Every structure is written in structure tokens, then in C-alpha cells.
């Protein structure tokens, strides 16, 4: 297996891990934010953010940015347009994270439970979830094209 095929396989494993995480966050974790009492909310959110880096944030940012490298490191049998579409999905997810999710998490951490902010977080996270889902589908298509018998 050459570098481009190995890198594509790594990207595939990573994006499918983040795909599972993204749907879990969208369907379970963020809706649970609204179920926590106002009195204990800051402590809850602080605990959440202190534990989320290694299992979610680090691999998430990697899955958002690695598709950019995949444009240049893709196997020959993978068309450029698929790699570009995948990178767009990654950049969409990155934008939602940096511009929409992180500021809302900061608000919740500073000011406690705010129903409007939680609802915005859930709403905007759909964009990230769809971006990751698109990236997973495109990466799977790339993997199929790369490993088809010649």
C-alpha cells in the first residue's frame, strides 16, 4: 500500500469515528444540555468541556482539516472533484465549530443555562452533522474508487 492509499484509509477511519460522535452529540448530548438544572449547569458544562478534547475535539478538527491534504495526496484513481467536495464538507464543519458552536459553548460556560443558546447550538450543529455525514459519504466513495481492482 502506498502513501496515498494509506492516507485515504486513515482519513476514512477518522471521519467514520467522527460521524458516530457527531450523530451522538446531535441526538443525545446537546439535547441533554436542556435537561440539566440551572443551579448545576455551569459545573456540568465545565465538566463536559474539560473532558471533551481528546475523544471529540482533537479528532474532529483533524477530520475537518485532513480532507485539504487529501486533495493533494489522493490516489490517482480518485477524481479531483470528489476530493474538493470532501474538503468543502470539512471546511463547513470547521466553520460551524469555530464560528457558531464554540461561541455558544463559551456563553453557556460563562452565563449558565440559557435555553435559547442551547437551541441555537442544536440547530447550528445540524450543519456540522450534515457536513461530517457528507464527508464520510465522499470519503467512502474515494476509498471505493481507490481500492477497486484495476
C-alpha positions as CSV (number, residue, x, y, z in Angstrom):
1,X,0.0,0.0,0.0
2,X,1.4,3.4,-1.0
3,X,1.2,6.7,1.0
4,X,-1.9,8.0,-0.8
5,X,-3.9,4.8,-0.2
6,X,-2.7,4.6,3.4
7,X,-3.6,8.3,4.0
8,X,-7.0,7.8,2.5
9,X,-7.6,4.8,4.7
10,X,-6.6,6.8,7.8
11,X,-8.9,9.7,6.7
12,X,-11.8,7.1,6.2
13,X,-11.3,5.6,9.7
14,X,-11.1,9.1,11.3
15,X,-14.2,10.5,9.5
16,X,-16.3,7.5,10.4
17,X,-15.3,7.8,14.0
18,X,-16.3,11.5,13.9
19,X,-19.5,10.6,12.1
20,X,-20.6,8.4,15.0
21,X,-19.6,11.1,17.5
22,X,-21.4,13.8,15.5
23,X,-24.7,12.0,15.5
24,X,-24.4,11.1,19.2
25,X,-23.8,14.7,20.0
26,X,-26.7,15.9,17.9
27,X,-29.2,13.4,19.0
28,X,-28.2,12.8,22.6
29,X,-25.6,15.1,24.1
30,X,-26.8,18.6,23.1
31,X,-30.4,17.8,23.9
32,X,-29.3,16.7,27.3
33,X,-27.9,20.2,27.9
34,X,-31.5,21.4,28.3
35,X,-32.3,18.7,30.9
36,X,-29.6,19.8,33.4
37,X,-30.8,22.1,36.2
38,X,-29.9,25.8,36.1
39,X,-28.3,25.5,39.5
40,X,-25.7,22.9,38.5
41,X,-25.4,24.0,34.9
42,X,-22.0,25.8,34.9
43,X,-20.4,22.9,36.8
44,X,-21.9,20.4,34.4
45,X,-20.8,22.3,31.3
46,X,-17.3,22.9,32.8
47,X,-17.0,19.2,33.4
48,X,-18.2,18.4,29.9
49,X,-15.7,20.8,28.2
50,X,-12.8,19.6,30.4
51,X,-13.4,16.0,29.2
52,X,-14.3,16.5,25.5
53,X,-10.9,17.4,24.0
54,X,-9.3,14.1,23.5
55,X,-12.3,12.0,22.3
56,X,-14.0,14.7,20.2
57,X,-12.2,18.0,19.6
58,X,-8.8,16.6,18.5
59,X,-10.1,14.0,16.1
60,X,-12.9,16.4,15.0
61,X,-10.5,19.1,13.9
62,X,-8.3,16.5,12.2
63,X,-11.3,15.2,10.3
64,X,-12.2,18.7,9.2
65,X,-8.7,19.6,8.0
66,X,-7.3,16.3,6.6
67,X,-9.5,16.5,3.5
68,X,-7.5,19.5,2.5
69,X,-4.4,17.4,2.4
70,X,-6.3,14.6,0.6
71,X,-6.8,16.9,-2.3
72,X,-3.0,16.6,-3.0
73,X,-2.4,13.1,-1.5
74,X,-5.4,11.3,-3.1
75,X,-4.8,8.1,-5.1
76,X,-4.7,8.6,-8.9
77,X,-8.0,6.8,-9.4
78,X,-9.8,9.4,-7.2
79,X,-11.2,12.3,-9.2
80,X,-10.2,15.8,-8.0
81,X,-13.9,16.9,-7.8
82,X,-14.6,14.3,-5.1
83,X,-11.6,15.4,-3.0
84,X,-12.7,19.1,-3.4
85,X,-16.3,18.3,-2.4
86,X,-14.9,16.4,0.6
87,X,-12.8,19.4,1.6
88,X,-15.8,21.7,1.3
89,X,-17.6,19.4,3.8
90,X,-14.7,19.6,6.1
91,X,-14.4,23.4,5.9
92,X,-18.2,23.7,6.5
93,X,-17.8,21.6,9.7
94,X,-14.8,23.7,10.8
95,X,-16.7,26.9,10.2
96,X,-19.7,25.7,12.2
97,X,-17.4,24.7,15.0
98,X,-15.3,27.8,15.2
99,X,-17.9,30.5,14.3
100,X,-21.1,29.0,15.7
101,X,-20.5,26.2,18.3
102,X,-17.5,27.5,20.3
103,X,-19.0,30.9,21.0
104,X,-22.2,29.3,22.3
105,X,-20.3,26.9,24.5
106,X,-18.4,29.9,25.8
107,X,-21.7,31.6,26.6
108,X,-23.0,28.5,28.4
109,X,-19.8,28.3,30.4
110,X,-19.8,31.9,31.4
111,X,-23.5,32.6,32.0
112,X,-25.0,29.2,32.8
113,X,-28.1,27.6,31.3
114,X,-29.8,29.5,28.5
115,X,-32.5,27.7,26.6
116,X,-32.1,30.0,23.5
117,X,-28.3,29.3,23.3
118,X,-28.9,25.5,23.7
119,X,-31.5,25.6,20.9
120,X,-29.1,27.6,18.7
121,X,-26.3,25.1,19.4
122,X,-28.6,22.2,18.4
123,X,-29.8,24.0,15.3
124,X,-26.4,25.1,14.1
125,X,-24.9,21.7,14.9
126,X,-27.2,20.2,12.2
127,X,-24.9,21.9,9.6
128,X,-21.8,20.3,11.1
129,X,-23.6,16.9,11.4
130,X,-24.5,17.1,7.7
131,X,-21.0,18.3,6.8
132,X,-19.5,15.3,8.6
133,X,-22.0,13.0,7.0
134,X,-21.2,14.3,3.5
135,X,-17.5,13.9,4.2
136,X,-18.0,10.3,5.3
137,X,-20.0,9.5,2.2
138,X,-17.5,11.2,-0.1
139,X,-14.5,9.5,1.7
140,X,-16.2,6.1,1.3
141,X,-16.7,6.8,-2.4
142,X,-13.0,7.8,-2.7
143,X,-12.0,4.6,-0.8
144,X,-14.1,2.5,-3.2
145,X,-12.5,4.1,-6.2
146,X,-9.0,3.8,-4.8
147,X,-9.2,0.2,-3.9
148,X,-11.3,-1.2,-6.9
149,X,-9.4,-3.7,-8.9
150,X,-7.8,-2.1,-12.0
